[in-house]
């Protein structure tokens, strides 16, 4: 049955063609109505399936001309559209004579069922081909109304989409700026030496990175309650001097006073309209300040200052930005707390150094210190501890009685190989001050981080008599730093890489690829219609779905690749160190299949799909930002194609990817359709000049008659696993052919190649046994060829499998010998019968002495192991004579014959044998 598909989108025609051909239909395609009429008049189809919205000639016009053509009007006409979906559109199509109207996308079973229904009705001579039920002028009038309404609707949708995109772009830009500011602020917190540096960096980052017009920090004097500016960045408003000093006493006049007076953040997204700021209204207009926010700073429960921010955009501080700034201010407050603790520690240390020995040992400050203090005696052997304060006991868990008399090293347990320990030891030897961060362990075995400072105590003569050690438990700070590191490099919801880590890993991959002349692929993945899940089932359920998708994707990533979530339902994959861009389509297709597998969650089963955009280094960009932008653009092209697919940024790569996927799809059905065939190449004895063996070689002749090269489809079969069923077919066919020749009086041993993937198949031995049994071929007439690299990949397993195969009575040959790294010890253990010398050595034996020496060595090795040898790729008489003189047993190559179909091979051998002496 011939079906004519009319659609201007190639991908739509491709999907319909695959579906219809898979159900046995013959298909012709037309990109528009005009071409469809030409094809139909040249060859009458049994059914036409047409889209409506097309260039040149649309579906309505095609239907009108189709029904007006006496030779075509009786052919069923089916409308399949994704654009004209309203009841009025369907009624117009039916009025114009359509036999069926389906909306894209339809389920394959529903679609095929409707096709069969129409064709069955036609075959039973039922009146399926309908005539127009309205006049042509009336149908044209209705068609014009439908078209105008459709254009108006599409125009309104486009305008709304553009507005949404502009709004989203501005929001993303603000968020990216604030995320960058938060990340840089966290780094400043970790490295800030003091409070003044931190405040200056905070203001600078807010303006330079966060896109704010002005930022300043005020410090609160607890006695006078005045607010003193201590750091600022951006333009300086005049009111800071005009209204000075700012204070908590009196009526609040500026955002800082409002926030600190009320003890909570002040926020206004239209600050010029706030009546509480009337005294500075003119300056707000002059500086174009539109939004403002002020956040109080606290250390513990104590109010110590504020951070005030101004922006030149209205509605700048939305909920997400408010939360980010709140997090930033909380981090700064934590750092202020640490500064105070450090100041207290330094003060305690200075007091200890200044006090005399007697007061030092009995000082209340030492007893009450929050830091652990220990005193060690230099004069005693082993530098024992002679005193610890209560804080030492609290921090370590050891009582004074348990600690005194021991060297302080006992706190390190067995973890003594630390860099910090070497610094402390050196300070003790040199009787000087020292400081190091150490991993120490409490009495219960738990780890705590110790910022240890030691200093010698000297007597009036200047001699060092004791060491004072101050233990500062910084475990909480270390954990906080680790938390900051995780926030910077890890997505909080899924645990995947964050934007920062993604950029870092992508830039490393690009740098490596540039040095090694390799490729990098960046895949931008967006879940299709994910908003429906959030809207219908809630954001919590949506978050659980994102976590499940992240786990599923992570489980299928290579170790050297990077998977990141960059926001919402957007994921990015960096495929590093690619040998060829041709590796990407199968990986992308595999990801789509993993995403599409149903997800069982909360007593539901959720089915998803995704759209993937792919950009490649160096073709589509030489930096991370360009590759991400291009992959994003390609992802939207995948969305436009209907989702659940992928698109390359370049059209050329798209075509190559589709070609590879189409080749894989065709290869899956090649055996069923009888497109695979075997050619046979004879092996000639160099002693008797008779043909004794034959090698079966796989060929693929497509349905259009073209012969597809094994170099194109065999690597693809290996990669997809199709080589196993194809190899089974080759084995059965070769055995049957050899038995047929045997029945005709020509007994030859047939050689069949095994791929590395077949060799690892658990059912290999049984498959060979079944092929021999079904064909009735004696096992001695079958020889299996395996490559040297496949054998040596797992030598122990290979020896076991080869022994099982050898037990069947067949022969074993090692193909391409000399190109791998065989161990002679293993080679002796393998039950092999034959070595095939690789063609690369044979072709060079008359040109390079090294190749000739290698061939001599292989033949000598085989002779000592009582193995037969075959020279592959023999193309000249000189090569043949060399192999004969060297003692080689068989030759194979174009000098005698190329691979031939069975009938031509039989004629060749019979003719050759007829010339041999009796």
PyMOL commands that set and color helices and strands:
alter all, ss='L'
color gray80, all
select helices_A, chain A and resi 10-22+33-42+59-68+87-95+108-123+136-191+195-208+239-242+255-262+271-273+275-287+319-354+357-362+364-368+390-396+400-403+408-412+419-429+475-489+499-516+530-537+539-554+581-596+624-640+651-668+710-720+723-743+756-759+764-775+779-781+788-793+795-806+824-829+839-844+849-864+877-886+902-914
alter helices_A, ss='H'
color red, helices_A
select strands_A, chain A and resi 2-6+26-30+47-50+76-81+100-103+214-220+226-234+246-247+266-268+291-299+302-311+372-377+385-388+434-441+447-458+464-473+519-527+562-567+570-578+599-601+604-606+610-617+645-648+676-685+691-701+707-708+749-754+782-787+811-817+834-837+868-871+890-891
alter strands_A, ss='S'
color yellow, strands_A
deselect
rebuild
show_as cartoon
